[in-house]
Amino acid sequence: MRNMFVFRYQRKFYRCIALPFGWGRSPLWFTRFMAPMVQYMRSMLSYRVLAYLDDFLVAPNRAGRVATKRSCARATKDIDNLLRTLGLVRHPTTGDWSGSTRIEHLGVLIDTVEMKFYVSPHKIEKVRSMSKQLLTEARTAGGGYPASARQSLSVCACP
């Protein structure tokens, strides 16, 4: 990665030592760099992994059985060791490493006991608020398609 983002300014070359925030291709490159790690966790460590950029949901694969606190603790240790081997660290206070059966991931509540997904109350409130704003703008604009409509529709996952 270090040689991927090099630039020249006033006859000098500069090289980033970390993935630059704000660069349009950072998410693409980060995903590419993390793909082998995710594949390793799935194939060699036998974990179920849902990865979206830097948000990971990891569950011990217990062939249809419920994961235990012990298996979650083992997964945490395995992941920490893997990250350390790759020269990465996870933030110690972020994430839920306790082995919860109900967790919010990317705005969706996941219940592994009921095997159901729920929209989080925060997302529901956001949709309500944006819908009210959309209706107000539509009334004051005399119809039409207000600018906030696109944002409201994207929150609802409408095309």
Steps between C-alpha positions, in 0.01 A plus 500: 500500500783737580598523135141528382450859613803704406484852369743765386494858620764763414745241370473286813326164536273435795367164609208444739565266791128437549193488280398865452154607614305688236667326208222359283667162455582439868193279562583290192862450600411431864251233390761343271759493779257345746363235261780245566454543876123445469562194281747364754250547784236315297711213368779439752332616822151385390324818610195648336595855401291788373735779394416850385805726478624520860186353660519126563247261643670174599331188634661170593381231258359226717311296238152617594568522873483818703838660565609505863678769702809281483489477119450878475797559731706267281389689187605830660843358579539353149401828336731706722789264418426516128481881504824522698672268249388733219623808687145616581314555825135534590389784724461349848180686591305468176291204401324234701734214584281343770317249284160667480203331331351836401718768344470808283715480187493773235166632626329160504414309817592134464344244734682168468257316730188590301705509175341834408620838381335820622530862397651691790282758680755766402451422128120500536511842667732630227258385229205661685685828540614512139152405375344787697758738356430369150126551535549851637728595211260349248211706641696826504648442155158437350572141405804399303792290616690667788874450539465314829287232330809325364652483848174373654464233235860381546441457875199283415720300258278592208660511154 
